[in-house]
Amino acid sequence: MARVFISYRREGGSGFSGRIADDLERRFGASEVSRDVEDIRSGEDFAERIDRALEQSSVLLAVVDKVWLSACDSRGRRLDDPKDFVRLEIVTALKKGVRVIPVLVGGAAMPLARELPDNLKLLPGGRHMNCPNRAGSTTWTRWPRR
């Protein structure tokens, strides 16, 4: 499976995550990058598939856009729902010891610990990457080679 797993909210982060995936695939190869939209088939159990993908990943890039923290549905703030897919991906990665790197896109700020559910407070506080390019394309010069 993929060495790099990209987690994102579709509302604001899908364009950025696509550009990040394209950049990483050029650098490492398509088999080394995983995103749910391409790697999880219809009808598959999402939580089980995420668990398997993260077993084989060494890093999860959490694409944080301006709506990542505040996205809501009819039940309230999505990040507060333990079954929210973005939360599930990050919590699973943290439990498995997968390195989690927040990637701030579109002018987003790093969420404060007090704004996060308890099991997400372990997100690396000041250790994040910025993706300032509006289109989402960036160069991963600081990214380690295999």
PyMOL commands that set and color helices and strands:
alter all, ss='L'
color gray80, all
select helices_A, chain A and resi 10-28+30-32+36-39+46-55+78-80+85-96+113-115+118-120
alter helices_A, ss='H'
color red, helices_A
select strands_A, chain A and resi 4-7+33-35+59-64+72-73+76-77+99-105+129-131
alter strands_A, ss='S'
color yellow, strands_A
deselect
rebuild
show_as cartoon
